[in-house]
């Protein structure tokens, strides 16, 4: 029997209870939220459970929700693909911007290495137990994380671009 979104949701709830929530389907893809302390376990379950077979980690990325409270301002988003049944899934875990730490997936997926490094480089999210968590595209000396919306995108003297159009806070000097 082919895996479908309702079966997937039911199995996740049976296995993880309140650690998985906010299920919804968008464009045929099941999306949900995972408690930070259960993220690695959910990844492992989706990959290693014979019924799930999500053997491909498509993407790991970060998002900064500047308008949310600090404990939910940063998120790590995971996309996985079950090639056998051609099912995709997306889930996110929210992190406190003051202490953005989540368990690394590098022990499960080699591809997570660079994706987690890039997410760290741009958002400052720390992947605990990552084998070499350091900047990958920006200079090592850089102290900020450029995709956080707390930093203006352009020189404030420019009149042709307005940070408000990109969801960024307007800073008055």
C-alpha positions, 0 to 999 in steps of 0.5 A: 500500500502506498504511503499517503498524507493521512497515514503519515500524520497518524503514524507521526502522532502515534509515535511522537504525540504532542511533539508534532503539531500544526498539521496541514496540507499544501499543494499535496505536501504534508507540513507540520511543526516539531518540538525542538527536542524531538527534531532528530528523532522525527528525522530518524523515524522518517528515514529508518522506519520501513513504512516511512522510507523518507530516504532523501533529505532534500533541503535544510534551511532557516527562516527568521520570523521577526514579528513573532516572540523571541522564542519562535523567531528562528525556524529550521525547515526540513524537506524530505522525499520518499522516492519509493512512494513519491511522497514529500514532507516539510516540517519546521522546528522553532528556536529561540533567537537568544539560544538557537540550538538544534541537533544536527542531522549529519549522522543521518544524512551526509547532505545535511553537512553543507546545508546546516553550515549554510543555515548557521552562516546566514541565521546563526542557528547552531547545529549541536554535534555537527562535525565542522560547524563554521561559516561556509560562504561569509568571512570567518571574521563576520559577527552578524548573520546577514539573513536575519531581518534585524539588519537593514538590506541596503545603505540607509541613504538609498532612496530606490529601495525600502526595507519595509517591502522586504519584511525588515524592521525600519531603523531610525538613526 
